Amino acid sequence: MRLPLIFFVVLFALAGPAYSARLESLRLPSGWTGSAYTNKSGKFSSCAASASYRSGDNLHVSIDRKYKWSIAIGIGSGGVRNGITNVKIRFDSGRWLPLKGVVSKNNLLIIPMPSNSNLMRRFRRGLTMHVRYAGRKAGFRLTGTSKMFVVLAACVVRHNAKGNSVAARPPNLPKNTNETVAKLDNQRPQKRKSRSSSGTGIAISTSGHILTNHHVVKGCTTIRATTHGGVAAPARLLKSDRRNDLAVIKIDAQLPADEIALFSSERSVKLGETIAVYGFPFAGALSSSGNVVSGNVTSLAGLGDDARYLQISAPVQPGNSGGPLVDQTGKIVGVVTARMNDLATVEATGALPQNVNFALKANIALNFLDAHSIPYGLAVAAKPLPLTELAAKSQRFTAFIQCK
């Protein structure tokens, strides 16, 4: 039985400066507590979690800014010499695996995990973990580790993306990418020469207002939007909200009323509800007329229980950012914004995320539009439409956005 650990400081950074301050506390499964930390230079260092057991044993887990992870256990005072020691570790009834650990001055046995192994996956999925070292042994029940690792991995991605880290990109992430699907899949922008990127937008007024993501139009010197009429028109950035990743651009054109999206006015999205996404993924490779995919609402909150987001199973790709998330009647219920960073998640957890995508809830977008007096339309949901009609309806108010 695990007890909540109220006071803990993780002190098992094997390289680099020690922790100096907390950036934020993390919302973790019961029995785990954790935070994001800086080093003495004030740069983001790692995200870590800790648990305490009735036996008196403590277990600590850390993922650093370079997506390397370690575990550490408290070993009590005396009896074990400081320095490198041989360790054996076993998950459930599997075989014993030989590793190297470091006994620190503060009575922690630190075990860095090899980056080319599947030990993290075993840790996440296992029910128990046993450790042998220096003639001693310890055992731990692994409750809540799967969700705990997702929160830690997301924490590292989030703080790296904020530029708090000196290593702002996950290992092996291509240096040159077009607009990625979201903030979570979109690391600190690199300076580029004459590069173009693309995304998706939602036409929300007959006066030419188009809603999209902040990261789709961030840093653009020129913006062009192609609406249902098929003509690319120059657009200008009107308002932007970096925190919620929203922006409104405007073209100098009058749009037909039947090519304007309407937001749902009468209810909240329900868990398990069928939704659809329309957008322009992989511009230049896939259809220039856009693509539609369907799925379900799989969670009413995003990473770390962020209540601004919906988690959806509909597949989204680079280029879908800023596109409409519609209910079965074709009303806007969200703005496609994020997906798990595949490479960072594999590096951090050893597992490839399967259709873990996110959309900003419509009420957040409406608050943004209201705050800046930008017009939009509301409508009562009508009868459900088949996907073919839903795609045709969404196509009329979805815009292709190019940024240079």
N, C-alpha and C positions, 0 to 999 in steps of 0.2 A: 504494500500500500504506500503510495507516494504522498508526502506532505508538501504543501505549497512552500516554496522557498521565497521568503519575503526579502531578505537582504542577501545579495550576492554580487560579487565583483569578479568577472572573468579575467584571469591574469595569465592566460596561457598562449600569448603571441610568441611564436618561436623565433621570429625574425622581425627586425624593425623596432620602432619605439613602442613603449608600453602605452596602454590606454590612458587617456587623460580626462575624457569627458563623455557623457552620454549625449547622443543626438536625439534619440527618441526611445520611448519604451514600446515594446511590441505586444500585440494582442495574440496570445498563444493558447494552446489547449490547456485544460485544467491540469495543474501540477507543474507546469513549465512557466518560467518567467524569463524575460530577455530584453535586450536593448541593442541599439546600434551605437557604435563607439567611434570616437576619433583617436588619433595618436597624439603625441606631444606637440606635433606641428599643426594640429588643428584640422588635419585631413581625415576624411573618412577612413576607418581602419577595418572594421568587420561588424558582422551581426552575430550575436551569440545568445544562447539560451541555456538555462540551467534547471536542474530538478534535484530535489532532496528526498531520500527514502527513510522509512521508519528504522531501517537497519543502521542509519547514521551515514550511509554512503551518499556521496554527491556525484552527479553526472553533469558534465558541461559539454556543449556542442558549439562550434564556431565555424562560420564561413567568412573568409577574409575578402578584401576588395579584389583579389585576383582569382576568386572562386575556388580557393583551396580550403579544404575543411579539415578539422581536427576534432577529436574528442578528448576529454580529460576527466579523470576521476580523482576524488580526494582520497589520500592514503593515510591520513593521520600523521602525527609527528613521530620521528625516530624510527630506526630499524631499517631504513632503506637509504642507500647512499645516493646523493645527488648525481645527476649525469645520465648518460645513455644506458639503457637497460633493455634486455630482450623481453618481449611481450608476446603472449599468445591470446588470440581472441576467437570466440566462437559464437555464432548466432543460432539460436534454437538447438537442434540436434545435429547441426552441420559439423564439418571437420574443423579442427583447430588450425588457425592461420598464424604463421610467425610474422611478427612486425617488430619495429624498433620504437621504443618510447623514451621519453626524457623525464626524469624526476626533477622537479623544480624546487627552488628554495622555499616556496610557499606550500610545500607538501601536496603537489599535484603531479599525477602521472599523465603526461601529455602524449597522445598518440596521433601523429599526423597521418592522414589517410592518403595512400598512393592515388594520384590523379588518374592512373590508367587501370584502376580496379573497379569492381562492382560492389565494394564494401558498403558504399553509401546506400545502394539499393537494398542490400541485405539488412542494414540497420533500420531503414525506413519501414520495411515490410516484416521484420522479425518480431517475435513475441518476447524473446529473452535475449540477453547478451551476457556472456561470461568472459572474464578477463583473468589471466594468470601472469604474474610477474614476481620476480625475486622471492620465490617460495610462498607467495600470497595468492589469494584468489578473491574475486568479487563477482556478484551476479546482479543483474538489473532487469526488471520488467520494462519492456519498451512500449509504453502506452502513449498514444498521441504523437509518436515520432513522425508519422507521415505528414500530418498537417503542420507540425512544427517546422519540418524542413522546407515545406512550400513557403511558409511565412519568412523564414530566414533567407531563402533564395530570392524571394521577391524584395526583401529589404535591401539586399546587396545590389540588385539590379536598379532599384529605385534611387539609392544614394549615389551609385556610380553615374546614373543618368543626370543627377543634379550637379555633377561636376565636383562633388566633395572628395573624389578620389583622384590620386595621381595615376591610377590605371583605370581610365574611364570606359574601357571596352572589354567585354569578356574575351578570353583567349580564343583565337581562331575565328573571331567574327570578322567577316570581310571588311576591309577598310573603306571600300567604296560601295555604297548601296543606295538605291533609289529610296524614295519615301517608304519607310517601313510602316507596318500597320499601326503602330501605336507607340505611346510613351514607353511602355514596358519592353518594346522591341526596338527601341530607338535610342541609341546611346548619344553621347555628347556630339553635336554636329562637327564634322571636319570641314576645314576651309577648303573650298572647291573653286575650280576655275571653269567657268562657262558650263556648268553642269545643270541638267534639268531634272526635275522630279515631277511626280504626278500624284493625284489623289481624287477624292470624290466629294461632291457637295450636294446640298439639298436646296432647291429653289423654294423660297418661303414667302415671296411677295410678287405681285404683278409688276412692281417697280424695279425688279432685278436684284433683290437681296438674296444671297446664297449663303447658307450656313455650312460650315465645315470645321475641321480641326485646326487648332493653332499650329501644330507642327507641320501641317500640309503647306501652309503659306508663310511660315517663319523664315525670315531672311531673303524672301523673294525680291528681286529687283523688278521683275515683270510677272504679272499673273494673267492667265487667259482662262476663260470658262466657256465650255461648249455645252449648251443646253439642248433640249430635245429637238430644236430646230436644225441642229447640225452645224451651226456657224460659230467658230471660236471668236469670242469677243474679249477685248481688254477688260480687266477688272481691277478695282482698287480695294485695298484693305480698309474697312471702316472701323471695326472694333475687334479686340482680341482679349482672350482670358487665358493666360498661360496656365494658371493653377488647374482649371477644369478642361484645358486643352480644347477651347472653342474659339472660333473666329467667324466674322461675317464679312464677306466681300460683296461688291456691288458692280453690276454691269449696267451700262447706259442703254437699256432696252426695256421695252414693255413686254411682259410675258403673258400669254393667254391664261385665263383663270383655271382652265383644266390642266395646266402644266405647273400648278402650284401645290406643294405638299400641305396637308392639314394635320395638325396634332390632335391626338385623342383627348377629349375633354371630360370623359365621364368615369374613368376608372383607372386603377393601377394595374400594372402587369402582374400576372400570377405565375407562381412557380410551375414549371412544366408547360406553360402556354406555347403554342406554335407561333413562330415568328419567321420573317424572311429578311434577307439582306440583299440590297442591290448596289452594284458599284462597278468600278473599272480597275480590277486587279491586273497586275503585270501588263501595263500599257505597252502596246507595240507587239506583244506576244499573243495575247488573247483577243477576243472579239472587241472591236472598237465600239460596238453598240451596247456594251455592258453585259454583266453577268448577274444572275439571280441564284441564290442558294437559300435553302430553308433549314430550320432546326427548331430547337426549343430553348426556353429560358431554364437554365440549369441551376441558377442561384440568384437570389435577390440582392446579392452584395458582391463586390469585387475582392481583389486580393487584400488580405488583412481585414476582412469584413468592412471594406470601404462601401458605405451605403449609397454613394453617388452612382455606382455602377450596377449593371446586370451582367451576369455571366451567361454566355450563350454557346450552344453547340454548333451553330451554323458556321461552316468554315469561312475564314477570311484570310486574305493574302495582302502583300504589299500593293497598295493602290486602293484598297477598300476604305482607308481612313477617311472619316468625315461623311461617310455614306449613311443612308437611312436604314434604321431598324424599324420594320413595320409589323403591325399585328395582322391578323387574318382579314381585316377589312381594308387594309391599305393605309391606316392612320399611323403617323409617326409616334413611336413609343421610346425611341432612343437614337443616339448617334454613335455609329461604330467608331471605336476609339482605340482599343488595345487588344493585344494578344500576348500570350506568354512568349518570351524570347526562347526559341527552340534551343539554340546553341548554349546560351547561358544556363538554361534549365537542365540540359543534359550534363553540362560541366558541373553544375552544383548538386544535382540530385541523382544523376546516372540514369534518368528516365526521360523519354521523349514525351512532351505534353500532347494530348490528343484532343484537338478542337476545344482548347481552353481559351476562349475569346471574350472580349468585354465591350459593352456599349454604355456610354453615359446616359443616364436616365433622362427622359424627356423633360421632367420638371426642372432639372438643373439647367438645361438649355433654355427653357422658357423664362426662368429667372434672369438669365444672362440677357436675353432679348428684351425683357421688360425693363431691365436696368438701363438699357441704352435706347429705349423708345424705338425699337426696330419692329416693324409690323410683321404679323404672322396670322394664320388662321386656325381656328378650332372647329371641330365637328364632332357630332355624336357618332359613335361607331355604328355602322350599318351591318348588314348580313355578311357572313364570311364569304370570301371569294376563293375559287380554285387558284392554284399557283400560277396557271397560265394568265389569268386575268390580273392577279396580283403583280406579276412581272410587268405586264403591259402598263398598268397604272403607275407602278414605281418608276418605270423607264421615263415617263413623261416629266417627272419632277426631279430627276437625278441628273446632276451636271458633272462633266469631266473637267478636272482642274489641272492646269499645267503651271509649273513654277520654274522660273529661271533666275 
